[in-house]
Amino acid sequence: MQNKNVRCSLVAPAAVLVLSLGLAGCAGMNETQQRTLSGGAIGAAGGAAITALTGGCIWCGAAIGGAVGAGTGFVISQVR
């Protein structure tokens, strides 16, 4: 049981690092690409956090949140 706690405590900082590096690459992108990537990153972080709090599958929550966030970012950039 302790190995699971150690693994979970390493997932969040690793996810934050990966998302931060991904967002740092937004400099050469157009507005639609930036909004889509940012929405996906924010959605993935939010989905992972919510499923971690509720005891669900963290990777599933991150994947669903990322897809919803990317879609939302794309749609918002097209509406504006």
matplotlib code that plots the C-alpha trace (Angstrom):
import matplotlib.pyplot as plt

x = [0.0, 2.9, 4.3, 1.0, 1.2, 4.8, 3.8, 0.9, 3.0, 5.4, 2.7, 1.5, 4.9, 5.8, 2.6, 3.2, 6.7, 5.5, 2.6, 4.9, 7.4, 4.6, 3.2, 6.7, 6.7, 3.7, 5.9, 5.9, 2.2, -0.8, -3.7, -5.7, -2.8, -2.0, -5.6, -6.0, -2.8, -3.4, -7.0, -5.7, -3.1, -5.5, -8.1, -5.7, -4.5, -8.0, -9.2, -6.3, -6.9, -10.6, -10.1, -7.3, -9.6, -12.5, -10.4, -10.8, -8.4, -6.0, -4.8, -8.4, -9.4, -6.3, -7.1, -10.8, -10.0, -7.3, -9.6, -12.4, -10.0, -8.4, -11.8, -12.9, -9.8, -10.2, -13.9, -13.2, -10.5, -12.8, -15.6, -13.4]
y = [0.0, 2.4, 2.0, 3.3, 6.4, 7.1, 6.7, 9.1, 11.6, 11.6, 11.9, 15.4, 17.1, 15.2, 16.3, 19.9, 19.8, 18.3, 20.8, 23.7, 22.7, 22.3, 25.7, 27.2, 26.1, 28.4, 31.3, 30.6, 29.5, 31.4, 32.3, 29.2, 26.8, 28.6, 28.4, 24.8, 23.7, 25.8, 24.5, 21.0, 21.4, 23.1, 20.5, 17.7, 19.2, 19.8, 16.3, 14.7, 16.7, 16.0, 12.2, 12.2, 13.8, 11.5, 8.3, 7.6, 6.8, 9.8, 9.0, 8.7, 12.0, 13.7, 12.3, 13.3, 16.7, 17.3, 16.4, 18.6, 21.5, 21.3, 21.3, 24.2, 26.2, 25.6, 26.6, 29.7, 30.8, 30.2, 32.2, 35.2]
z = [0.0, 0.7, -2.8, -4.2, -2.0, -3.1, -6.8, -6.4, -4.7, -7.6, -10.3, -9.5, -9.6, -12.8, -14.4, -13.4, -14.9, -18.2, -18.5, -17.7, -20.3, -22.8, -22.1, -22.5, -26.2, -27.0, -28.2, -31.9, -32.2, -33.5, -31.2, -32.1, -31.4, -28.1, -26.9, -27.9, -26.2, -23.1, -22.8, -23.1, -20.4, -18.0, -18.7, -18.1, -14.8, -13.7, -14.7, -13.0, -9.8, -9.7, -10.2, -7.6, -5.1, -5.9, -6.0, -9.7, -12.5, -12.6, -16.2, -17.4, -15.8, -17.3, -20.8, -20.7, -19.1, -21.7, -24.6, -23.3, -22.5, -26.0, -27.7, -25.6, -26.3, -30.0, -30.1, -28.1, -30.5, -33.5, -31.9, -31.2]

ax = plt.figure().add_subplot(projection="3d")
ax.plot(x, y, z, "-o")
ax.set_aspect("equal")
plt.show()
